[in-house]
Amino acid sequence: MNLSEQKIQDLLEVGIILAMLFLIIVIYVPVAIWEEEAQFKKESRYRMQNLYDIEVFYSRLTGEYNPDFLEAMGVVNATRDSAVADSLFIGEQSVYLFGKEFNVDVGTAFGFEFDTTFGFKSFRRDTVLDTTVQIAIYSEDLGRNDTSFIRIKDLDGYLQDQNFVSVIKKEPMKRIEAIEYYKTYLPDSSTYYCPLTGIPYEMNIDTSQSSLKVLSPIKNTIKEPRYLLFSFKANSHGIIQDGNKSWD
């Protein structure tokens, strides 16, 4: 093989490597950009939902929506904290915030409803100490005494049964139980702003019809260059009107 043929072969190998790299870029970079677009959309809609829910909670407490979202959020969060700290903080109460007094009507389940709306559902496994009870109870179908194993907390119900005969034995036991709970989350000021543009969401309140609309601040397509050959694109993230979401 002469020198010119060697150069041609080397150039072909370089070309193949470059082609493979280009193919990888063409396949994976758009996917990464789509994931970025989807993440912004997901986060934006999450914030819009939280914003809407805050206003709904404020409306339940005061009887009206508040065009000042940050003020509404402060009142709702403060009411939740008070309801959790004091079980008697229900009914007509006063919340003092921003140098003002807000009259609120707090329902008995307000704290629970707040946590299940804004919190994150989670599970944990707990080891529970329990007692198993073996009892004898007369079975009319069998025409004789029959034995059953029950949990001790259910024993009182069986003691009232006219067919109950006796407790045979009790045995302590351990069992693993899945516990459902909500990780507490208090909405903060970031809820009010679109994560992509940093512009506040729009709120349209119709007091005559007690109607609320939350809109994405993105009006025109946003386009940003990525890696010279590609672009990040985003359109409006949607609308929530009276609980109805445009993306459902």
DOKOLMAR-718488 format. One record per residue: residue in one letter; x, y, z of N, C-alpha, C in turn. Coordinates in nm, 3 decimals, padded with zeros to 5 digits, m for minus. Example, Ala and Ser with C-alpha at 12.3 -4.5 7.8 and 13.67 -1.06 7.14 Angstrom:
("A" (01.319 m00.569 00.780) (01.230 m00.450 00.780) (01.320 m00.330 00.780));
("S" (01.285 m00.225 00.708) (01.367 m00.106 00.714) (01.290 00.003 00.787));
REM end
This chain:
("M" (00.086 m00.118 00.000) (00.000 00.000 00.000) (00.090 00.124 00.000));
("N" (00.067 00.214 m00.100) (00.150 00.333 m00.106) (00.096 00.439 m00.009));
("L" (00.167 00.552 00.000) (00.136 00.656 00.096) (m00.001 00.719 00.071));
("S" (m00.036 00.741 m00.055) (m00.165 00.805 m00.087) (m00.281 00.715 m00.049));
("E" (m00.268 00.585 m00.070) (m00.374 00.491 m00.031) (m00.390 00.487 00.120));
("Q" (m00.280 00.498 00.191) (m00.285 00.498 00.338) (m00.359 00.622 00.388));
("K" (m00.331 00.737 00.323) (m00.400 00.860 00.362) (m00.549 00.850 00.339));
("I" (m00.586 00.791 00.224) (m00.729 00.776 00.192) (m00.796 00.687 00.296));
("Q" (m00.730 00.578 00.333) (m00.785 00.485 00.433) (m00.801 00.555 00.568));
("D" (m00.700 00.634 00.604) (m00.707 00.707 00.731) (m00.822 00.807 00.731));
("L" (m00.839 00.874 00.616) (m00.947 00.971 00.606) (m01.084 00.902 00.614));
("L" (m01.094 00.784 00.553) (m01.219 00.709 00.561) (m01.251 00.669 00.705));
("E" (m01.150 00.625 00.777) (m01.171 00.586 00.917) (m01.214 00.705 01.001));
("V" (m01.149 00.820 00.977) (m01.188 00.941 01.049) (m01.331 00.980 01.015));
("G" (m01.364 00.968 00.885) (m01.500 01.002 00.841) (m01.603 00.912 00.905));
("I" (m01.571 00.782 00.916) (m01.664 00.688 00.979) (m01.685 00.724 01.126));
("I" (m01.577 00.756 01.193) (m01.587 00.794 01.335) (m01.670 00.920 01.353));
("L" (m01.644 01.020 01.266) (m01.720 01.144 01.274) (m01.868 01.120 01.244));
("A" (m01.895 01.032 01.147) (m02.034 01.000 01.112) (m02.106 00.934 01.229));
("M" (m02.034 00.844 01.298) (m02.093 00.776 01.413) (m02.121 00.875 01.525));
("L" (m02.027 00.968 01.547) (m02.049 01.069 01.650) (m02.167 01.158 01.615));
("F" (m02.177 01.195 01.489) (m02.290 01.278 01.445) (m02.421 01.204 01.462));
("L" (m02.420 01.073 01.432) (m02.542 00.993 01.447) (m02.585 00.987 01.594));
("I" (m02.487 00.970 01.681) (m02.518 00.966 01.825) (m02.578 01.100 01.870));
("I" (m02.516 01.209 01.823) (m02.566 01.343 01.860) (m02.709 01.362 01.810));
("V" (m02.733 01.324 01.684) (m02.865 01.343 01.624) (m02.971 01.262 01.698));
("I" (m02.933 01.147 01.752) (m03.030 01.062 01.822) (m03.054 01.109 01.965));
("Y" (m02.947 01.138 02.040) (m02.960 01.161 02.183) (m02.983 01.306 02.223));
("V" (m02.928 01.401 02.149) (m02.947 01.541 02.187) (m03.093 01.584 02.179));
("P" (m03.167 01.552 02.071) (m03.309 01.589 02.070) (m03.387 01.528 02.186));
("V" (m03.353 01.404 02.222) (m03.422 01.340 02.335) (m03.398 01.419 02.463));
("A" (m03.273 01.462 02.485) (m03.241 01.541 02.604) (m03.316 01.674 02.605));
("I" (m03.329 01.735 02.487) (m03.402 01.862 02.477) (m03.550 01.840 02.503));
("W" (m03.607 01.733 02.450) (m03.748 01.702 02.475) (m03.774 01.680 02.624));
("E" (m03.682 01.613 02.689) (m03.696 01.590 02.833) (m03.690 01.722 02.910));
("E" (m03.603 01.811 02.865) (m03.594 01.943 02.929) (m03.724 02.020 02.910));
("E" (m03.779 02.017 02.789) (m03.906 02.084 02.762) (m04.017 02.026 02.849));
("A" (m04.021 01.893 02.858) (m04.125 01.826 02.937) (m04.111 01.859 03.085));
("Q" (m03.987 01.868 03.134) (m03.965 01.899 03.275) (m04.013 02.039 03.309));
("F" (m03.983 02.137 03.223) (m04.031 02.272 03.247) (m04.184 02.276 03.245));
("K" (m04.243 02.204 03.151) (m04.389 02.201 03.141) (m04.451 02.138 03.266));
("K" (m04.392 02.029 03.311) (m04.443 01.960 03.431) (m04.434 02.049 03.554));
("E" (m04.318 02.113 03.572) (m04.299 02.199 03.689) (m04.392 02.320 03.683));
("S" (m04.408 02.377 03.564) (m04.495 02.494 03.549) (m04.639 02.458 03.582));
("R" (m04.686 02.346 03.532) (m04.824 02.306 03.559) (m04.844 02.271 03.707));
("Y" (m04.741 02.216 03.768) (m04.746 02.187 03.911) (m04.763 02.318 03.990));
("R" (m04.687 02.420 03.953) (m04.697 02.548 04.022) (m04.834 02.613 03.996));
("M" (m04.884 02.601 03.874) (m05.015 02.658 03.843) (m05.123 02.591 03.928));
("Q" (m05.114 02.460 03.943) (m05.212 02.389 04.024) (m05.204 02.433 04.170));
("N" (m05.081 02.447 04.221) (m05.065 02.493 04.359) (m05.119 02.635 04.377));
("L" (m05.093 02.720 04.279) (m05.143 02.857 04.285) (m05.296 02.857 04.290));
("Y" (m05.355 02.777 04.203) (m05.502 02.769 04.200) (m05.555 02.716 04.333));
("D" (m05.492 02.612 04.386) (m05.539 02.552 04.511) (m05.526 02.648 04.629));
("I" (m05.418 02.727 04.631) (m05.402 02.826 04.737) (m05.518 02.924 04.735));
("E" (m05.553 02.971 04.616) (m05.664 03.065 04.604) (m05.797 03.001 04.647));
("V" (m05.814 02.873 04.615) (m05.936 02.803 04.655) (m05.943 02.792 04.808));
("F" (m05.830 02.757 04.871) (m05.828 02.750 05.017) (m05.856 02.888 05.078));
("Y" (m05.797 02.991 05.020) (m05.821 03.127 05.070) (m05.969 03.162 05.059));
("S" (m06.029 03.124 04.947) (m06.171 03.151 04.927) (m06.258 03.079 05.029));
("R" (m06.220 02.956 05.064) (m06.296 02.882 05.166) (m06.283 02.950 05.302));
("L" (m06.165 03.005 05.329) (m06.142 03.068 05.459) (m06.211 03.203 05.470));
("T" (m06.210 03.280 05.363) (m06.257 03.419 05.370) (m06.383 03.447 05.290));
("G" (m06.417 03.358 05.198) (m06.537 03.379 05.116) (m06.510 03.447 04.985));
("E" (m06.383 03.474 04.953) (m06.352 03.539 04.826) (m06.208 03.508 04.785));
("Y" (m06.180 03.524 04.654) (m06.044 03.509 04.605) (m05.966 03.637 04.633));
("N" (m05.835 03.626 04.633) (m05.750 03.741 04.659) (m05.660 03.765 04.538));
("P" (m05.669 03.881 04.474) (m05.583 03.908 04.357) (m05.435 03.918 04.394));
("D" (m05.405 03.937 04.521) (m05.266 03.939 04.569) (m05.232 03.796 04.614));
("F" (m05.172 03.719 04.524) (m05.148 03.579 04.554) (m05.055 03.560 04.674));
("L" (m04.950 03.638 04.682) (m04.855 03.622 04.792) (m04.922 03.646 04.927));
("E" (m05.015 03.739 04.931) (m05.090 03.763 05.054) (m05.181 03.645 05.085));
("A" (m05.250 03.595 04.982) (m05.337 03.479 05.000) (m05.258 03.359 05.050));
("M" (m05.141 03.337 04.992) (m05.058 03.224 05.032) (m05.014 03.237 05.177));
("G" (m04.975 03.358 05.217) (m04.933 03.380 05.354) (m05.043 03.350 05.453));
("V" (m05.165 03.391 05.422) (m05.280 03.366 05.512) (m05.310 03.218 05.520));
("V" (m05.310 03.150 05.406) (m05.341 03.007 05.405) (m05.235 02.928 05.481));
("N" (m05.107 02.957 05.456) (m05.000 02.887 05.525) (m05.005 02.912 05.676));
("A" (m05.031 03.038 05.715) (m05.037 03.071 05.857) (m05.155 03.001 05.924));
("T" (m05.266 02.992 05.854) (m05.384 02.924 05.909) (m05.355 02.776 05.926));
("R" (m05.287 02.719 05.830) (m05.253 02.577 05.841) (m05.164 02.553 05.962));
("D" (m05.062 02.637 05.980) (m04.972 02.622 06.094) (m05.047 02.633 06.226));
("S" (m05.139 02.727 06.233) (m05.217 02.746 06.356) (m05.309 02.628 06.382));
("A" (m05.369 02.575 06.275) (m05.461 02.462 06.290) (m05.388 02.336 06.336));
("V" (m05.264 02.319 06.288) (m05.184 02.203 06.328) (m05.134 02.219 06.472));
("A" (m05.095 02.341 06.508) (m05.041 02.365 06.642) (m05.148 02.365 06.750));
("D" (m05.270 02.404 06.713) (m05.378 02.415 06.811) (m05.504 02.350 06.756));
("S" (m05.543 02.238 06.816) (m05.661 02.164 06.767) (m05.790 02.243 06.786));
("L" (m05.786 02.346 06.870) (m05.905 02.429 06.893) (m05.914 02.547 06.796));
("F" (m05.816 02.557 06.707) (m05.817 02.667 06.609) (m05.911 02.629 06.494));
("I" (m06.040 02.631 06.522) (m06.143 02.600 06.423) (m06.256 02.702 06.436));
("G" (m06.340 02.706 06.335) (m06.448 02.804 06.334) (m06.396 02.942 06.299));
("E" (m06.465 03.045 06.344) (m06.426 03.182 06.312) (m06.305 03.223 06.396));
("Q" (m06.197 03.259 06.326) (m06.072 03.296 06.390) (m06.015 03.419 06.320));
("S" (m05.909 03.472 06.380) (m05.840 03.586 06.320) (m05.694 03.551 06.296));
("V" (m05.645 03.590 06.181) (m05.504 03.572 06.147) (m05.444 03.710 06.124));
("Y" (m05.335 03.740 06.195) (m05.270 03.869 06.183) (m05.143 03.852 06.100));
("L" (m05.141 03.921 05.986) (m05.029 03.906 05.892) (m05.017 04.032 05.808));
("F" (m04.895 04.068 05.775) (m04.869 04.186 05.690) (m04.929 04.313 05.752));
("G" (m04.935 04.317 05.885) (m04.992 04.433 05.951) (m05.142 04.444 05.937));
("K" (m05.208 04.335 05.899) (m05.351 04.335 05.878) (m05.416 04.219 05.955));
("E" (m05.545 04.232 05.976) (m05.621 04.124 06.038) (m05.710 04.058 05.934));
("F" (m05.701 03.927 05.924) (m05.783 03.851 05.830) (m05.879 03.763 05.910));
("N" (m06.008 03.779 05.885) (m06.108 03.695 05.950) (m06.128 03.568 05.867));
("V" (m06.103 03.454 05.928) (m06.112 03.327 05.856) (m06.208 03.233 05.927));
("D" (m06.266 03.143 05.852) (m06.354 03.040 05.906) (m06.288 02.905 05.878));
("V" (m06.233 02.844 05.982) (m06.149 02.726 05.967) (m06.232 02.599 05.992));
("G" (m06.237 02.510 05.892) (m06.307 02.384 05.907) (m06.228 02.286 05.992));
("T" (m06.296 02.188 06.047) (m06.230 02.092 06.135) (m06.125 02.009 06.062));
("A" (m06.141 01.991 05.932) (m06.047 01.908 05.855) (m05.950 01.992 05.774));
("F" (m05.939 02.121 05.806) (m05.857 02.210 05.724) (m05.712 02.161 05.714));
("G" (m05.650 02.128 05.828) (m05.509 02.085 05.827) (m05.488 01.961 05.744));
("F" (m05.580 01.864 05.758) (m05.569 01.739 05.682) (m05.587 01.767 05.533));
("E" (m05.684 01.848 05.497) (m05.708 01.879 05.355) (m05.590 01.953 05.294));
("F" (m05.530 02.043 05.371) (m05.412 02.115 05.322) (m05.299 02.019 05.293));
("D" (m05.269 01.931 05.388) (m05.156 01.839 05.372) (m05.178 01.740 05.258));
("T" (m05.301 01.693 05.240) (m05.327 01.598 05.132) (m05.331 01.667 04.995));
("T" (m05.354 01.797 04.995) (m05.354 01.872 04.868) (m05.212 01.908 04.825));
("F" (m05.132 01.958 04.918) (m04.999 02.007 04.882) (m04.887 01.910 04.919));
("G" (m04.911 01.820 05.012) (m04.807 01.728 05.056) (m04.782 01.618 04.953));
("F" (m04.676 01.543 04.976) (m04.639 01.434 04.886) (m04.669 01.301 04.955));
("K" (m04.754 01.221 04.891) (m04.791 01.094 04.950) (m04.669 01.001 04.956));
("S" (m04.648 00.943 05.071) (m04.534 00.853 05.091) (m04.579 00.733 05.174));
("F" (m04.492 00.634 05.176) (m04.520 00.514 05.256) (m04.396 00.479 05.335));
("R" (m04.420 00.424 05.451) (m04.310 00.372 05.531) (m04.355 00.239 05.591));
("R" (m04.258 00.158 05.626) (m04.287 00.029 05.688) (m04.254 00.037 05.837));
("D" (m04.354 00.011 05.918) (m04.336 00.014 06.063) (m04.352 m00.126 06.121));
("T" (m04.273 m00.155 06.223) (m04.289 m00.280 06.297) (m04.392 m00.257 06.407));
("V" (m04.501 m00.331 06.403) (m04.612 m00.313 06.496) (m04.618 m00.431 06.592));
("L" (m04.624 m00.401 06.722) (m04.641 m00.504 06.824) (m04.790 m00.530 06.841));
("D" (m04.831 m00.653 06.829) (m04.972 m00.687 06.835) (m04.988 m00.816 06.915));
("T" (m05.112 m00.855 06.940) (m05.141 m00.980 07.011) (m05.245 m01.060 06.935));
("T" (m05.215 m01.186 06.910) (m05.309 m01.276 06.845) (m05.382 m01.356 06.953));
("V" (m05.513 m01.366 06.938) (m05.595 m01.438 07.036) (m05.663 m01.556 06.968));
("Q" (m05.649 m01.674 07.028) (m05.721 m01.792 06.980) (m05.846 m01.807 07.065));
("I" (m05.961 m01.811 07.000) (m06.087 m01.821 07.073) (m06.165 m01.942 07.026));
("A" (m06.255 m01.985 07.114) (m06.348 m02.092 07.080) (m06.486 m02.032 07.069));
("I" (m06.554 m02.062 06.962) (m06.687 m02.009 06.939) (m06.774 m02.119 06.879));
("Y" (m06.897 m02.127 06.924) (m06.985 m02.234 06.877) (m07.032 m02.204 06.735));
("S" (m07.015 m02.303 06.647) (m07.057 m02.289 06.508) (m07.186 m02.366 06.487));
("E" (m07.292 m02.295 06.454) (m07.421 m02.361 06.431) (m07.417 m02.446 06.305));
("D" (m07.338 m02.406 06.208) (m07.328 m02.485 06.084) (m07.260 m02.618 06.110));
("L" (m07.156 m02.615 06.194) (m07.083 m02.739 06.224) (m07.146 m02.818 06.337));
("G" (m07.226 m02.751 06.419) (m07.289 m02.817 06.533) (m07.190 m02.846 06.645));
("R" (m07.081 m02.769 06.653) (m06.978 m02.789 06.755) (m06.896 m02.663 06.770));
("N" (m06.809 m02.665 06.873) (m06.720 m02.551 06.893) (m06.613 m02.546 06.784));
("D" (m06.581 m02.427 06.740) (m06.477 m02.407 06.639) (m06.378 m02.305 06.693));
("T" (m06.254 m02.312 06.648) (m06.153 m02.217 06.694) (m06.115 m02.121 06.582));
("S" (m06.082 m01.999 06.623) (m06.041 m01.896 06.529) (m05.930 m01.813 06.591));
("F" (m05.847 m01.753 06.503) (m05.742 m01.662 06.548) (m05.783 m01.521 06.508));
("I" (m05.784 m01.432 06.605) (m05.823 m01.293 06.581) (m05.720 m01.201 06.644));
("R" (m05.724 m01.072 06.606) (m05.640 m00.972 06.672) (m05.709 m00.926 06.799));
("I" (m05.630 m00.891 06.899) (m05.687 m00.860 07.030) (m05.781 m00.740 07.025));
("K" (m05.760 m00.649 06.932) (m05.848 m00.532 06.925) (m05.989 m00.570 06.879));
("D" (m06.004 m00.689 06.818) (m06.135 m00.734 06.772) (m06.205 m00.822 06.876));
("L" (m06.140 m00.846 06.989) (m06.194 m00.941 07.087) (m06.326 m00.895 07.146));
("D" (m06.339 m00.765 07.176) (m06.462 m00.716 07.240) (m06.586 m00.749 07.158));
("G" (m06.572 m00.742 07.025) (m06.687 m00.774 06.940) (m06.729 m00.919 06.953));
("Y" (m06.632 m01.009 06.966) (m06.664 m01.151 06.981) (m06.720 m01.182 07.119));
("L" (m06.678 m01.108 07.220) (m06.728 m01.132 07.357) (m06.878 m01.106 07.367));
("Q" (m06.929 m01.021 07.280) (m07.072 m00.991 07.281) (m07.155 m01.095 07.205));
("D" (m07.086 m01.183 07.131) (m07.155 m01.286 07.052) (m07.206 m01.395 07.145));
("Q" (m07.335 m01.431 07.132) (m07.395 m01.533 07.219) (m07.333 m01.671 07.198));
("N" (m07.266 m01.691 07.086) (m07.202 m01.819 07.058) (m07.057 m01.826 07.108));
("F" (m07.011 m01.715 07.168) (m06.874 m01.715 07.219) (m06.860 m01.813 07.335));
("V" (m06.750 m01.891 07.333) (m06.728 m01.991 07.437) (m06.617 m01.946 07.532));
("S" (m06.496 m01.927 07.479) (m06.386 m01.890 07.567) (m06.265 m01.844 07.488));
("V" (m06.172 m01.781 07.561) (m06.040 m01.749 07.506) (m05.948 m01.865 07.537));
("I" (m05.885 m01.919 07.435) (m05.797 m02.034 07.455) (m05.657 m01.988 07.493));
("K" (m05.601 m01.894 07.416) (m05.469 m01.844 07.449) (m05.444 m01.713 07.375));
("K" (m05.344 m01.639 07.429) (m05.303 m01.514 07.367) (m05.154 m01.522 07.338));
("E" (m05.113 m01.473 07.221) (m04.972 m01.477 07.184) (m04.930 m01.342 07.127));
("P" (m04.821 m01.284 07.181) (m04.769 m01.160 07.123) (m04.708 m01.187 06.986));
("M" (m04.712 m01.086 06.900) (m04.657 m01.104 06.766) (m04.607 m00.970 06.714));
("K" (m04.517 m00.977 06.617) (m04.469 m00.860 06.545) (m04.510 m00.871 06.400));
("R" (m04.551 m00.761 06.343) (m04.584 m00.763 06.201) (m04.538 m00.632 06.138));
("I" (m04.512 m00.637 06.008) (m04.470 m00.520 05.933) (m04.593 m00.460 05.866));
("E" (m04.614 m00.333 05.888) (m04.733 m00.266 05.834) (m04.691 m00.148 05.749));
("A" (m04.752 m00.135 05.631) (m04.726 m00.021 05.543) (m04.812 00.096 05.588));
("I" (m04.748 00.206 05.623) (m04.819 00.325 05.672) (m04.815 00.432 05.564));
("E" (m04.934 00.483 05.529) (m04.942 00.592 05.431) (m04.941 00.726 05.505));
("Y" (m04.859 00.818 05.458) (m04.855 00.950 05.518) (m04.817 01.053 05.411));
("Y" (m04.829 01.179 05.447) (m04.797 01.286 05.353) (m04.681 01.370 05.407));
("K" (m04.579 01.385 05.323) (m04.468 01.473 05.359) (m04.515 01.618 05.344));
("T" (m04.501 01.693 05.450) (m04.553 01.829 05.452) (m04.479 01.918 05.351));
("Y" (m04.558 01.997 05.280) (m04.500 02.094 05.187) (m04.581 02.222 05.196));
("L" (m04.514 02.332 05.225) (m04.579 02.462 05.228) (m04.542 02.538 05.101));
("P" (m04.638 02.572 05.017) (m04.608 02.650 04.896) (m04.535 02.780 04.934));
("D" (m04.438 02.816 04.851) (m04.363 02.940 04.877) (m04.378 03.035 04.758));
("S" (m04.304 03.144 04.762) (m04.319 03.248 04.660) (m04.287 03.199 04.519));
("S" (m04.205 03.093 04.506) (m04.171 03.042 04.373) (m04.296 02.992 04.299));
("T" (m04.399 02.956 04.375) (m04.524 02.907 04.314) (m04.583 03.010 04.219));
("Y" (m04.557 03.136 04.245) (m04.620 03.245 04.169) (m04.553 03.270 04.034));
("Y" (m04.436 03.209 04.011) (m04.358 03.243 03.892) (m04.336 03.123 03.801));
("C" (m04.347 03.147 03.672) (m04.319 03.044 03.572) (m04.172 03.005 03.581));
("P" (m04.139 02.877 03.593) (m03.999 02.836 03.608) (m03.914 02.864 03.485));
("L" (m03.978 02.877 03.370) (m03.902 02.900 03.247) (m03.874 03.047 03.224));
("T" (m03.974 03.131 03.244) (m03.960 03.274 03.213) (m03.934 03.360 03.336));
("G" (m03.968 03.310 03.455) (m03.956 03.391 03.575) (m04.064 03.497 03.586));
("I" (m04.162 03.494 03.497) (m04.272 03.591 03.495) (m04.388 03.535 03.578));
("P" (m04.457 03.620 03.657) (m04.570 03.571 03.736) (m04.681 03.514 03.647));
("Y" (m04.751 03.415 03.700) (m04.869 03.364 03.630) (m04.979 03.469 03.632));
("E" (m05.067 03.460 03.536) (m05.180 03.552 03.531) (m05.299 03.492 03.605));
("M" (m05.368 03.576 03.682) (m05.490 03.535 03.749) (m05.603 03.628 03.708));
("N" (m05.711 03.568 03.659) (m05.831 03.644 03.626) (m05.941 03.604 03.724));
("I" (m05.987 03.701 03.803) (m06.089 03.674 03.903) (m06.217 03.747 03.866));
("D" (m06.326 03.673 03.854) (m06.457 03.730 03.826) (m06.537 03.722 03.956));
("T" (m06.543 03.832 04.030) (m06.609 03.831 04.161) (m06.759 03.808 04.149));
("S" (m06.817 03.850 04.039) (m06.962 03.835 04.024) (m07.003 03.689 04.010));
("Q" (m06.916 03.608 03.954) (m06.948 03.467 03.934) (m06.858 03.375 04.019));
("S" (m06.779 03.435 04.109) (m06.685 03.358 04.191) (m06.603 03.263 04.103));
("S" (m06.549 03.320 03.996) (m06.474 03.241 03.898) (m06.326 03.279 03.903));
("L" (m06.241 03.178 03.885) (m06.097 03.200 03.888) (m06.031 03.129 03.771));
("K" (m05.943 03.202 03.703) (m05.867 03.146 03.592) (m05.719 03.174 03.616));
("V" (m05.635 03.071 03.599) (m05.490 03.084 03.609) (m05.431 03.052 03.473));
("L" (m05.347 03.142 03.421) (m05.293 03.127 03.286) (m05.142 03.130 03.286));
("S" (m05.082 03.054 03.196) (m04.938 03.059 03.174) (m04.902 03.195 03.115));
("P" (m04.790 03.256 03.158) (m04.751 03.386 03.103) (m04.689 03.377 02.964));
("I" (m04.667 03.255 02.914) (m04.605 03.238 02.782) (m04.711 03.259 02.674));
("K" (m04.696 03.362 02.596) (m04.794 03.394 02.491) (m04.746 03.350 02.353));
("N" (m04.617 03.366 02.329) (m04.560 03.327 02.199) (m04.457 03.216 02.222));
("T" (m04.431 03.142 02.117) (m04.335 03.031 02.127) (m04.197 03.082 02.168));
("I" (m04.142 03.020 02.269) (m04.005 03.051 02.313) (m03.910 02.954 02.242));
("K" (m03.807 03.007 02.183) (m03.712 02.925 02.110) (m03.570 02.965 02.148));
("E" (m03.494 02.868 02.197) (m03.357 02.893 02.239) (m03.265 02.793 02.170));
("P" (m03.149 02.839 02.118) (m03.056 02.747 02.051) (m02.991 02.650 02.148));
("R" (m02.970 02.527 02.100) (m02.902 02.425 02.178) (m02.802 02.353 02.088));
("Y" (m02.677 02.351 02.124) (m02.574 02.273 02.053) (m02.570 02.307 01.903));
("L" (m02.586 02.433 01.868) (m02.573 02.486 01.732) (m02.680 02.437 01.636));
("L" (m02.705 02.304 01.634) (m02.797 02.248 01.535) (m02.940 02.234 01.584));
("F" (m02.965 02.248 01.714) (m03.097 02.217 01.770) (m03.153 02.337 01.846));
("S" (m03.281 02.326 01.881) (m03.347 02.436 01.952) (m03.438 02.381 02.061));
("F" (m03.441 02.454 02.171) (m03.538 02.429 02.278) (m03.661 02.513 02.247));
("K" (m03.780 02.452 02.252) (m03.902 02.524 02.221) (m04.004 02.504 02.332));
("A" (m04.080 02.609 02.360) (m04.185 02.600 02.461) (m04.300 02.691 02.423));
("N" (m04.420 02.637 02.434) (m04.541 02.715 02.414) (m04.612 02.730 02.549));
("S" (m04.726 02.794 02.549) (m04.802 02.813 02.672) (m04.820 02.681 02.745));
("H" (m04.805 02.685 02.877) (m04.818 02.563 02.957) (m04.962 02.536 02.997));
("G" (m05.055 02.620 02.951) (m05.196 02.589 02.970) (m05.273 02.686 03.059));
("I" (m05.395 02.645 03.090) (m05.489 02.727 03.167) (m05.561 02.637 03.267));
("I" (m05.589 02.692 03.385) (m05.681 02.628 03.479) (m05.796 02.725 03.502));
("Q" (m05.917 02.682 03.471) (m06.033 02.767 03.492) (m06.136 02.693 03.575));
("D" (m06.163 02.746 03.694) (m06.263 02.686 03.786) (m06.237 02.537 03.805));
("G" (m06.112 02.501 03.818) (m06.075 02.363 03.845) (m06.052 02.278 03.722));
("N" (m06.090 02.325 03.605) (m06.072 02.252 03.481) (m05.939 02.289 03.417));
("K" (m05.855 02.187 03.394) (m05.722 02.209 03.337) (m05.723 02.184 03.187));
("S" (m05.658 02.271 03.112) (m05.656 02.259 02.967) (m05.577 02.136 02.920));
("W" (m05.490 02.080 03.006) (m05.408 01.967 02.964) (m05.469 01.832 03.001));
("D" (m05.586 01.831 03.061) (m05.652 01.703 03.092) (m05.733 01.654 02.972));
REM end
